[in-house]
Amino acid sequence: MNVNKFKDHLIIIPEDDANRQIAIGFQNAPALGEAQARQIQISPVAGGYSSVRDVFLNDFPRNMR
């Protein structure tokens, strides 16, 4: 699922599968609502803290400018 880049949104880069599962549970929480759940994008598992840092530094700064 892709988020609308023109609206406020949250991108989660999970370090491992456990973090990904927590993020999916949060995204599927009934209190969040369907419209707000679509504002969350969960990226594939990065595979460790240093990999999360590398993914963030390589992929996101140009989109955040």
mmJSON file of the N, C-alpha and C atoms, coordinates in Angstrom:
{"data_MODEL":{"atom_site":{
"group_PDB":["ATOM","ATOM","ATOM","ATOM","ATOM","ATOM","ATOM","ATOM","ATOM","ATOM","ATOM","ATOM","ATOM","ATOM","ATOM","ATOM","ATOM","ATOM","ATOM","ATOM","ATOM","ATOM","ATOM","ATOM","ATOM","ATOM","ATOM","ATOM","ATOM","ATOM","ATOM","ATOM","ATOM","ATOM","ATOM","ATOM","ATOM","ATOM","ATOM","ATOM","ATOM","ATOM","ATOM","ATOM","ATOM","ATOM","ATOM","ATOM","ATOM","ATOM","ATOM","ATOM","ATOM","ATOM","ATOM","ATOM","ATOM","ATOM","ATOM","ATOM","ATOM","ATOM","ATOM","ATOM","ATOM","ATOM","ATOM","ATOM","ATOM","ATOM","ATOM","ATOM","ATOM","ATOM","ATOM","ATOM","ATOM","ATOM","ATOM","ATOM","ATOM","ATOM","ATOM","ATOM","ATOM","ATOM","ATOM","ATOM","ATOM","ATOM","ATOM","ATOM","ATOM","ATOM","ATOM","ATOM","ATOM","ATOM","ATOM","ATOM","ATOM","ATOM","ATOM","ATOM","ATOM","ATOM","ATOM","ATOM","ATOM","ATOM","ATOM","ATOM","ATOM","ATOM","ATOM","ATOM","ATOM","ATOM","ATOM","ATOM","ATOM","ATOM","ATOM","ATOM","ATOM","ATOM","ATOM","ATOM","ATOM","ATOM","ATOM","ATOM","ATOM","ATOM","ATOM","ATOM","ATOM","ATOM","ATOM","ATOM","ATOM","ATOM","ATOM","ATOM","ATOM","ATOM","ATOM","ATOM","ATOM","ATOM","ATOM","ATOM","ATOM","ATOM","ATOM","ATOM","ATOM","ATOM","ATOM","ATOM","ATOM","ATOM","ATOM","ATOM","ATOM","ATOM","ATOM","ATOM","ATOM","ATOM","ATOM","ATOM","ATOM","ATOM","ATOM","ATOM","ATOM","ATOM","ATOM","ATOM","ATOM","ATOM","ATOM","ATOM","ATOM","ATOM","ATOM","ATOM","ATOM","ATOM","ATOM","ATOM","ATOM","ATOM","ATOM"],
"id":[1,2,3,4,5,6,7,8,9,10,11,12,13,14,15,16,17,18,19,20,21,22,23,24,25,26,27,28,29,30,31,32,33,34,35,36,37,38,39,40,41,42,43,44,45,46,47,48,49,50,51,52,53,54,55,56,57,58,59,60,61,62,63,64,65,66,67,68,69,70,71,72,73,74,75,76,77,78,79,80,81,82,83,84,85,86,87,88,89,90,91,92,93,94,95,96,97,98,99,100,101,102,103,104,105,106,107,108,109,110,111,112,113,114,115,116,117,118,119,120,121,122,123,124,125,126,127,128,129,130,131,132,133,134,135,136,137,138,139,140,141,142,143,144,145,146,147,148,149,150,151,152,153,154,155,156,157,158,159,160,161,162,163,164,165,166,167,168,169,170,171,172,173,174,175,176,177,178,179,180,181,182,183,184,185,186,187,188,189,190,191,192,193,194,195],
"type_symbol":["N","C","C","N","C","C","N","C","C","N","C","C","N","C","C","N","C","C","N","C","C","N","C","C","N","C","C","N","C","C","N","C","C","N","C","C","N","C","C","N","C","C","N","C","C","N","C","C","N","C","C","N","C","C","N","C","C","N","C","C","N","C","C","N","C","C","N","C","C","N","C","C","N","C","C","N","C","C","N","C","C","N","C","C","N","C","C","N","C","C","N","C","C","N","C","C","N","C","C","N","C","C","N","C","C","N","C","C","N","C","C","N","C","C","N","C","C","N","C","C","N","C","C","N","C","C","N","C","C","N","C","C","N","C","C","N","C","C","N","C","C","N","C","C","N","C","C","N","C","C","N","C","C","N","C","C","N","C","C","N","C","C","N","C","C","N","C","C","N","C","C","N","C","C","N","C","C","N","C","C","N","C","C","N","C","C","N","C","C","N","C","C","N","C","C"],
"label_atom_id":["N","CA","C","N","CA","C","N","CA","C","N","CA","C","N","CA","C","N","CA","C","N","CA","C","N","CA","C","N","CA","C","N","CA","C","N","CA","C","N","CA","C","N","CA","C","N","CA","C","N","CA","C","N","CA","C","N","CA","C","N","CA","C","N","CA","C","N","CA","C","N","CA","C","N","CA","C","N","CA","C","N","CA","C","N","CA","C","N","CA","C","N","CA","C","N","CA","C","N","CA","C","N","CA","C","N","CA","C","N","CA","C","N","CA","C","N","CA","C","N","CA","C","N","CA","C","N","CA","C","N","CA","C","N","CA","C","N","CA","C","N","CA","C","N","CA","C","N","CA","C","N","CA","C","N","CA","C","N","CA","C","N","CA","C","N","CA","C","N","CA","C","N","CA","C","N","CA","C","N","CA","C","N","CA","C","N","CA","C","N","CA","C","N","CA","C","N","CA","C","N","CA","C","N","CA","C","N","CA","C","N","CA","C","N","CA","C","N","CA","C","N","CA","C","N","CA","C"],
"label_alt_id":[null,null,null,null,null,null,null,null,null,null,null,null,null,null,null,null,null,null,null,null,null,null,null,null,null,null,null,null,null,null,null,null,null,null,null,null,null,null,null,null,null,null,null,null,null,null,null,null,null,null,null,null,null,null,null,null,null,null,null,null,null,null,null,null,null,null,null,null,null,null,null,null,null,null,null,null,null,null,null,null,null,null,null,null,null,null,null,null,null,null,null,null,null,null,null,null,null,null,null,null,null,null,null,null,null,null,null,null,null,null,null,null,null,null,null,null,null,null,null,null,null,null,null,null,null,null,null,null,null,null,null,null,null,null,null,null,null,null,null,null,null,null,null,null,null,null,null,null,null,null,null,null,null,null,null,null,null,null,null,null,null,null,null,null,null,null,null,null,null,null,null,null,null,null,null,null,null,null,null,null,null,null,null,null,null,null,null,null,null,null,null,null,null,null,null],
"label_comp_id":["MET","MET","MET","ASN","ASN","ASN","VAL","VAL","VAL","ASN","ASN","ASN","LYS","LYS","LYS","PHE","PHE","PHE","LYS","LYS","LYS","ASP","ASP","ASP","HIS","HIS","HIS","LEU","LEU","LEU","ILE","ILE","ILE","ILE","ILE","ILE","ILE","ILE","ILE","PRO","PRO","PRO","GLU","GLU","GLU","ASP","ASP","ASP","ASP","ASP","ASP","ALA","ALA","ALA","ASN","ASN","ASN","ARG","ARG","ARG","GLN","GLN","GLN","ILE","ILE","ILE","ALA","ALA","ALA","ILE","ILE","ILE","GLY","GLY","GLY","PHE","PHE","PHE","GLN","GLN","GLN","ASN","ASN","ASN","ALA","ALA","ALA","PRO","PRO","PRO","ALA","ALA","ALA","LEU","LEU","LEU","GLY","GLY","GLY","GLU","GLU","GLU","ALA","ALA","ALA","GLN","GLN","GLN","ALA","ALA","ALA","ARG","ARG","ARG","GLN","GLN","GLN","ILE","ILE","ILE","GLN","GLN","GLN","ILE","ILE","ILE","SER","SER","SER","PRO","PRO","PRO","VAL","VAL","VAL","ALA","ALA","ALA","GLY","GLY","GLY","GLY","GLY","GLY","TYR","TYR","TYR","SER","SER","SER","SER","SER","SER","VAL","VAL","VAL","ARG","ARG","ARG","ASP","ASP","ASP","VAL","VAL","VAL","PHE","PHE","PHE","LEU","LEU","LEU","ASN","ASN","ASN","ASP","ASP","ASP","PHE","PHE","PHE","PRO","PRO","PRO","ARG","ARG","ARG","ASN","ASN","ASN","MET","MET","MET","ARG","ARG","ARG"],
"label_asym_id":["A","A","A","A","A","A","A","A","A","A","A","A","A","A","A","A","A","A","A","A","A","A","A","A","A","A","A","A","A","A","A","A","A","A","A","A","A","A","A","A","A","A","A","A","A","A","A","A","A","A","A","A","A","A","A","A","A","A","A","A","A","A","A","A","A","A","A","A","A","A","A","A","A","A","A","A","A","A","A","A","A","A","A","A","A","A","A","A","A","A","A","A","A","A","A","A","A","A","A","A","A","A","A","A","A","A","A","A","A","A","A","A","A","A","A","A","A","A","A","A","A","A","A","A","A","A","A","A","A","A","A","A","A","A","A","A","A","A","A","A","A","A","A","A","A","A","A","A","A","A","A","A","A","A","A","A","A","A","A","A","A","A","A","A","A","A","A","A","A","A","A","A","A","A","A","A","A","A","A","A","A","A","A","A","A","A","A","A","A","A","A","A","A","A","A"],
"label_entity_id":["1","1","1","1","1","1","1","1","1","1","1","1","1","1","1","1","1","1","1","1","1","1","1","1","1","1","1","1","1","1","1","1","1","1","1","1","1","1","1","1","1","1","1","1","1","1","1","1","1","1","1","1","1","1","1","1","1","1","1","1","1","1","1","1","1","1","1","1","1","1","1","1","1","1","1","1","1","1","1","1","1","1","1","1","1","1","1","1","1","1","1","1","1","1","1","1","1","1","1","1","1","1","1","1","1","1","1","1","1","1","1","1","1","1","1","1","1","1","1","1","1","1","1","1","1","1","1","1","1","1","1","1","1","1","1","1","1","1","1","1","1","1","1","1","1","1","1","1","1","1","1","1","1","1","1","1","1","1","1","1","1","1","1","1","1","1","1","1","1","1","1","1","1","1","1","1","1","1","1","1","1","1","1","1","1","1","1","1","1","1","1","1","1","1","1"],
"label_seq_id":[1,1,1,2,2,2,3,3,3,4,4,4,5,5,5,6,6,6,7,7,7,8,8,8,9,9,9,10,10,10,11,11,11,12,12,12,13,13,13,14,14,14,15,15,15,16,16,16,17,17,17,18,18,18,19,19,19,20,20,20,21,21,21,22,22,22,23,23,23,24,24,24,25,25,25,26,26,26,27,27,27,28,28,28,29,29,29,30,30,30,31,31,31,32,32,32,33,33,33,34,34,34,35,35,35,36,36,36,37,37,37,38,38,38,39,39,39,40,40,40,41,41,41,42,42,42,43,43,43,44,44,44,45,45,45,46,46,46,47,47,47,48,48,48,49,49,49,50,50,50,51,51,51,52,52,52,53,53,53,54,54,54,55,55,55,56,56,56,57,57,57,58,58,58,59,59,59,60,60,60,61,61,61,62,62,62,63,63,63,64,64,64,65,65,65],
"pdbx_PDB_ins_code":[null,null,null,null,null,null,null,null,null,null,null,null,null,null,null,null,null,null,null,null,null,null,null,null,null,null,null,null,null,null,null,null,null,null,null,null,null,null,null,null,null,null,null,null,null,null,null,null,null,null,null,null,null,null,null,null,null,null,null,null,null,null,null,null,null,null,null,null,null,null,null,null,null,null,null,null,null,null,null,null,null,null,null,null,null,null,null,null,null,null,null,null,null,null,null,null,null,null,null,null,null,null,null,null,null,null,null,null,null,null,null,null,null,null,null,null,null,null,null,null,null,null,null,null,null,null,null,null,null,null,null,null,null,null,null,null,null,null,null,null,null,null,null,null,null,null,null,null,null,null,null,null,null,null,null,null,null,null,null,null,null,null,null,null,null,null,null,null,null,null,null,null,null,null,null,null,null,null,null,null,null,null,null,null,null,null,null,null,null,null,null,null,null,null,null],
"Cartn_x":[0.844,0.0,0.899,0.605,1.36,0.567,1.266,0.628,0.606,-0.268,-0.332,0.79,1.772,2.926,2.595,1.412,1.012,0.278,-0.007,-0.639,0.371,0.154,1.011,0.927,2.091,2.114,3.319,3.337,4.387,4.962,6.28,6.964,7.775,7.537,8.229,9.235,10.498,11.55,11.892,11.308,11.548,12.947,13.528,14.867,14.838,13.792,13.674,12.203,11.931,10.557,9.669,10.22,9.427,8.929,9.775,9.358,8.326,8.471,7.501,6.133,6.109,4.855,4.186,4.969,4.42,3.8,4.486,3.97,2.681,2.619,1.395,0.255,0.53,-0.492,-0.997,-0.11,-0.52,-1.351,-0.945,-1.662,-3.066,-3.229,-4.519,-5.387,-4.94,-5.706,-7.043,-8.145,-9.458,-9.612,-8.926,-9.047,-8.403,-7.519,-6.82,-7.735,-8.599,-9.497,-8.849,-9.679,-9.161,-8.451,-8.975,-8.357,-6.964,-6.805,-5.495,-4.547,-5.07,-4.217,-3.592,-4.275,-3.724,-2.62,-2.44,-1.396,-0.081,-0.045,1.141,1.667,2.946,3.594,4.695,4.673,5.68,6.616,7.871,8.879,9.31,9.967,10.487,11.524,11.702,12.662,14.055,14.739,16.067,17.164,17.028,18.032,19.088,18.685,19.637,19.671,20.194,20.215,21.008,22.182,23.012,22.35,21.616,20.895,19.739,19.046,17.983,18.567,19.695,20.361,20.735,21.295,21.691,20.491,19.404,18.189,17.668,17.627,17.126,17.999,19.298,20.2,20.263,20.081,20.174,18.865,17.733,16.468,15.575,15.688,14.691,15.083,16.332,16.63,16.188,16.346,15.954,14.445,13.657,12.197,11.746,12.576,12.198,12.553,13.322,13.733,12.622],
"Cartn_y":[-1.164,0.0,1.24,2.183,3.426,4.545,5.424,6.558,7.734,8.684,9.909,10.823,11.097,11.881,13.343,13.788,15.173,15.346,14.259,14.31,13.83,14.217,13.737,12.214,11.561,10.109,9.643,8.369,7.756,6.582,6.553,5.434,4.728,3.441,2.657,1.749,1.813,0.941,-0.023,-1.221,-2.14,-2.747,-2.883,-3.461,-4.973,-5.618,-7.065,-7.444,-8.734,-9.189,-8.889,-8.922,-8.615,-7.168,-6.242,-4.84,-4.672,-5.434,-5.369,-5.845,-6.915,-7.437,-6.45,-5.755,-4.728,-3.61,-3.18,-2.106,-2.529,-3.769,-4.257,-4.308,-4.74,-4.744,-3.352,-2.388,-1.004,-0.502,-0.834,-0.395,-0.999,-2.207,-2.894,-2.644,-1.806,-1.536,-0.893,-1.398,-0.85,0.617,1.043,2.43,3.404,2.928,3.798,4.251,3.396,3.739,3.476,3.186,2.808,3.959,5.176,6.321,6.599,6.518,6.76,5.595,4.377,3.216,3.331,3.993,4.175,5.221,5.95,6.965,6.36,5.047,4.359,3.415,3.52,2.615,1.869,0.546,-0.284,-0.807,-0.411,-0.843,-2.275,-2.94,-4.291,-4.27,-5.416,-5.543,-5.192,-4.315,-3.85,-4.827,-5.471,-6.45,-5.909,-5.142,-4.635,-3.116,-2.598,-1.154,-0.431,-0.938,-0.25,-0.277,-1.334,-1.399,-0.401,-0.227,0.784,2.168,2.447,3.741,3.93,2.893,2.998,3.194,2.443,2.606,4.025,4.53,5.879,6.915,6.826,7.827,7.765,6.582,6.447,6.728,6.437,6.506,7.7,8.266,9.225,10.699,11.094,12.533,13.309,12.728,13.463,13.687,12.771,12.939,13.88,14.079,14.924,16.393,16.684,18.076,18.908],
"Cartn_z":[0.0,0.0,0.0,-0.856,-0.906,-0.261,0.419,1.061,0.097,0.378,-0.409,0.072,-0.784,-0.353,-0.096,-0.481,-0.253,1.075,1.776,3.097,4.135,5.39,6.466,6.517,6.661,6.71,7.509,7.81,8.609,7.834,7.692,7.054,8.137,8.295,9.31,8.611,9.045,8.531,9.668,9.664,10.784,10.74,11.922,12.057,11.856,12.366,12.245,12.136,12.019,11.823,13.018,14.218,15.413,15.363,14.97,14.841,13.736,12.65,11.563,12.045,12.837,13.35,14.302,15.119,16.011,15.187,14.136,13.281,12.588,12.122,11.476,12.487,13.707,14.749,15.047,15.09,15.313,14.142,12.92,11.72,11.666,12.157,12.115,13.339,14.265,15.486,15.129,15.691,15.354,15.76,16.811,17.266,16.283,15.436,14.492,13.366,12.901,11.805,10.465,9.472,8.159,7.464,7.579,6.909,7.464,8.767,9.367,9.123,9.032,8.764,7.379,6.454,5.108,5.089,6.181,6.287,6.78,7.004,7.508,6.436,6.138,5.188,5.93,5.835,6.483,5.406,5.481,4.514,4.822,3.874,4.158,5.283,5.926,7.029,6.526,7.271,6.853,7.257,8.407,8.824,9.754,10.742,11.734,11.763,12.887,13.084,11.999,11.679,10.681,9.31,9.005,7.732,7.701,8.83,8.909,8.642,9.27,9.062,7.596,6.985,5.584,4.665,4.911,4.102,4.243,5.464,5.684,4.983,5.163,4.589,3.069,2.485,1.034,0.309,0.943,0.232,0.569,1.758,2.173,2.154,2.304,2.344,1.1,-0.082,-1.289,-1.335,-0.771,-0.74,0.355,1.364,2.491,2.266,1.239,0.999,0.46],
"occupancy":[1.0,1.0,1.0,1.0,1.0,1.0,1.0,1.0,1.0,1.0,1.0,1.0,1.0,1.0,1.0,1.0,1.0,1.0,1.0,1.0,1.0,1.0,1.0,1.0,1.0,1.0,1.0,1.0,1.0,1.0,1.0,1.0,1.0,1.0,1.0,1.0,1.0,1.0,1.0,1.0,1.0,1.0,1.0,1.0,1.0,1.0,1.0,1.0,1.0,1.0,1.0,1.0,1.0,1.0,1.0,1.0,1.0,1.0,1.0,1.0,1.0,1.0,1.0,1.0,1.0,1.0,1.0,1.0,1.0,1.0,1.0,1.0,1.0,1.0,1.0,1.0,1.0,1.0,1.0,1.0,1.0,1.0,1.0,1.0,1.0,1.0,1.0,1.0,1.0,1.0,1.0,1.0,1.0,1.0,1.0,1.0,1.0,1.0,1.0,1.0,1.0,1.0,1.0,1.0,1.0,1.0,1.0,1.0,1.0,1.0,1.0,1.0,1.0,1.0,1.0,1.0,1.0,1.0,1.0,1.0,1.0,1.0,1.0,1.0,1.0,1.0,1.0,1.0,1.0,1.0,1.0,1.0,1.0,1.0,1.0,1.0,1.0,1.0,1.0,1.0,1.0,1.0,1.0,1.0,1.0,1.0,1.0,1.0,1.0,1.0,1.0,1.0,1.0,1.0,1.0,1.0,1.0,1.0,1.0,1.0,1.0,1.0,1.0,1.0,1.0,1.0,1.0,1.0,1.0,1.0,1.0,1.0,1.0,1.0,1.0,1.0,1.0,1.0,1.0,1.0,1.0,1.0,1.0,1.0,1.0,1.0,1.0,1.0,1.0,1.0,1.0,1.0,1.0,1.0,1.0],
"B_iso_or_equiv":[0.0,0.0,0.0,0.0,0.0,0.0,0.0,0.0,0.0,0.0,0.0,0.0,0.0,0.0,0.0,0.0,0.0,0.0,0.0,0.0,0.0,0.0,0.0,0.0,0.0,0.0,0.0,0.0,0.0,0.0,0.0,0.0,0.0,0.0,0.0,0.0,0.0,0.0,0.0,0.0,0.0,0.0,0.0,0.0,0.0,0.0,0.0,0.0,0.0,0.0,0.0,0.0,0.0,0.0,0.0,0.0,0.0,0.0,0.0,0.0,0.0,0.0,0.0,0.0,0.0,0.0,0.0,0.0,0.0,0.0,0.0,0.0,0.0,0.0,0.0,0.0,0.0,0.0,0.0,0.0,0.0,0.0,0.0,0.0,0.0,0.0,0.0,0.0,0.0,0.0,0.0,0.0,0.0,0.0,0.0,0.0,0.0,0.0,0.0,0.0,0.0,0.0,0.0,0.0,0.0,0.0,0.0,0.0,0.0,0.0,0.0,0.0,0.0,0.0,0.0,0.0,0.0,0.0,0.0,0.0,0.0,0.0,0.0,0.0,0.0,0.0,0.0,0.0,0.0,0.0,0.0,0.0,0.0,0.0,0.0,0.0,0.0,0.0,0.0,0.0,0.0,0.0,0.0,0.0,0.0,0.0,0.0,0.0,0.0,0.0,0.0,0.0,0.0,0.0,0.0,0.0,0.0,0.0,0.0,0.0,0.0,0.0,0.0,0.0,0.0,0.0,0.0,0.0,0.0,0.0,0.0,0.0,0.0,0.0,0.0,0.0,0.0,0.0,0.0,0.0,0.0,0.0,0.0,0.0,0.0,0.0,0.0,0.0,0.0,0.0,0.0,0.0,0.0,0.0,0.0],
"pdbx_formal_charge":[null,null,null,null,null,null,null,null,null,null,null,null,null,null,null,null,null,null,null,null,null,null,null,null,null,null,null,null,null,null,null,null,null,null,null,null,null,null,null,null,null,null,null,null,null,null,null,null,null,null,null,null,null,null,null,null,null,null,null,null,null,null,null,null,null,null,null,null,null,null,null,null,null,null,null,null,null,null,null,null,null,null,null,null,null,null,null,null,null,null,null,null,null,null,null,null,null,null,null,null,null,null,null,null,null,null,null,null,null,null,null,null,null,null,null,null,null,null,null,null,null,null,null,null,null,null,null,null,null,null,null,null,null,null,null,null,null,null,null,null,null,null,null,null,null,null,null,null,null,null,null,null,null,null,null,null,null,null,null,null,null,null,null,null,null,null,null,null,null,null,null,null,null,null,null,null,null,null,null,null,null,null,null,null,null,null,null,null,null,null,null,null,null,null,null],
"auth_seq_id":[1,1,1,2,2,2,3,3,3,4,4,4,5,5,5,6,6,6,7,7,7,8,8,8,9,9,9,10,10,10,11,11,11,12,12,12,13,13,13,14,14,14,15,15,15,16,16,16,17,17,17,18,18,18,19,19,19,20,20,20,21,21,21,22,22,22,23,23,23,24,24,24,25,25,25,26,26,26,27,27,27,28,28,28,29,29,29,30,30,30,31,31,31,32,32,32,33,33,33,34,34,34,35,35,35,36,36,36,37,37,37,38,38,38,39,39,39,40,40,40,41,41,41,42,42,42,43,43,43,44,44,44,45,45,45,46,46,46,47,47,47,48,48,48,49,49,49,50,50,50,51,51,51,52,52,52,53,53,53,54,54,54,55,55,55,56,56,56,57,57,57,58,58,58,59,59,59,60,60,60,61,61,61,62,62,62,63,63,63,64,64,64,65,65,65],
"auth_comp_id":["MET","MET","MET","ASN","ASN","ASN","VAL","VAL","VAL","ASN","ASN","ASN","LYS","LYS","LYS","PHE","PHE","PHE","LYS","LYS","LYS","ASP","ASP","ASP","HIS","HIS","HIS","LEU","LEU","LEU","ILE","ILE","ILE","ILE","ILE","ILE","ILE","ILE","ILE","PRO","PRO","PRO","GLU","GLU","GLU","ASP","ASP","ASP","ASP","ASP","ASP","ALA","ALA","ALA","ASN","ASN","ASN","ARG","ARG","ARG","GLN","GLN","GLN","ILE","ILE","ILE","ALA","ALA","ALA","ILE","ILE","ILE","GLY","GLY","GLY","PHE","PHE","PHE","GLN","GLN","GLN","ASN","ASN","ASN","ALA","ALA","ALA","PRO","PRO","PRO","ALA","ALA","ALA","LEU","LEU","LEU","GLY","GLY","GLY","GLU","GLU","GLU","ALA","ALA","ALA","GLN","GLN","GLN","ALA","ALA","ALA","ARG","ARG","ARG","GLN","GLN","GLN","ILE","ILE","ILE","GLN","GLN","GLN","ILE","ILE","ILE","SER","SER","SER","PRO","PRO","PRO","VAL","VAL","VAL","ALA","ALA","ALA","GLY","GLY","GLY","GLY","GLY","GLY","TYR","TYR","TYR","SER","SER","SER","SER","SER","SER","VAL","VAL","VAL","ARG","ARG","ARG","ASP","ASP","ASP","VAL","VAL","VAL","PHE","PHE","PHE","LEU","LEU","LEU","ASN","ASN","ASN","ASP","ASP","ASP","PHE","PHE","PHE","PRO","PRO","PRO","ARG","ARG","ARG","ASN","ASN","ASN","MET","MET","MET","ARG","ARG","ARG"],
"auth_asym_id":["A","A","A","A","A","A","A","A","A","A","A","A","A","A","A","A","A","A","A","A","A","A","A","A","A","A","A","A","A","A","A","A","A","A","A","A","A","A","A","A","A","A","A","A","A","A","A","A","A","A","A","A","A","A","A","A","A","A","A","A","A","A","A","A","A","A","A","A","A","A","A","A","A","A","A","A","A","A","A","A","A","A","A","A","A","A","A","A","A","A","A","A","A","A","A","A","A","A","A","A","A","A","A","A","A","A","A","A","A","A","A","A","A","A","A","A","A","A","A","A","A","A","A","A","A","A","A","A","A","A","A","A","A","A","A","A","A","A","A","A","A","A","A","A","A","A","A","A","A","A","A","A","A","A","A","A","A","A","A","A","A","A","A","A","A","A","A","A","A","A","A","A","A","A","A","A","A","A","A","A","A","A","A","A","A","A","A","A","A","A","A","A","A","A","A"],
"auth_atom_id":["N","CA","C","N","CA","C","N","CA","C","N","CA","C","N","CA","C","N","CA","C","N","CA","C","N","CA","C","N","CA","C","N","CA","C","N","CA","C","N","CA","C","N","CA","C","N","CA","C","N","CA","C","N","CA","C","N","CA","C","N","CA","C","N","CA","C","N","CA","C","N","CA","C","N","CA","C","N","CA","C","N","CA","C","N","CA","C","N","CA","C","N","CA","C","N","CA","C","N","CA","C","N","CA","C","N","CA","C","N","CA","C","N","CA","C","N","CA","C","N","CA","C","N","CA","C","N","CA","C","N","CA","C","N","CA","C","N","CA","C","N","CA","C","N","CA","C","N","CA","C","N","CA","C","N","CA","C","N","CA","C","N","CA","C","N","CA","C","N","CA","C","N","CA","C","N","CA","C","N","CA","C","N","CA","C","N","CA","C","N","CA","C","N","CA","C","N","CA","C","N","CA","C","N","CA","C","N","CA","C","N","CA","C","N","CA","C","N","CA","C","N","CA","C","N","CA","C"],
"pdbx_PDB_model_num":[1,1,1,1,1,1,1,1,1,1,1,1,1,1,1,1,1,1,1,1,1,1,1,1,1,1,1,1,1,1,1,1,1,1,1,1,1,1,1,1,1,1,1,1,1,1,1,1,1,1,1,1,1,1,1,1,1,1,1,1,1,1,1,1,1,1,1,1,1,1,1,1,1,1,1,1,1,1,1,1,1,1,1,1,1,1,1,1,1,1,1,1,1,1,1,1,1,1,1,1,1,1,1,1,1,1,1,1,1,1,1,1,1,1,1,1,1,1,1,1,1,1,1,1,1,1,1,1,1,1,1,1,1,1,1,1,1,1,1,1,1,1,1,1,1,1,1,1,1,1,1,1,1,1,1,1,1,1,1,1,1,1,1,1,1,1,1,1,1,1,1,1,1,1,1,1,1,1,1,1,1,1,1,1,1,1,1,1,1,1,1,1,1,1,1]
}}}
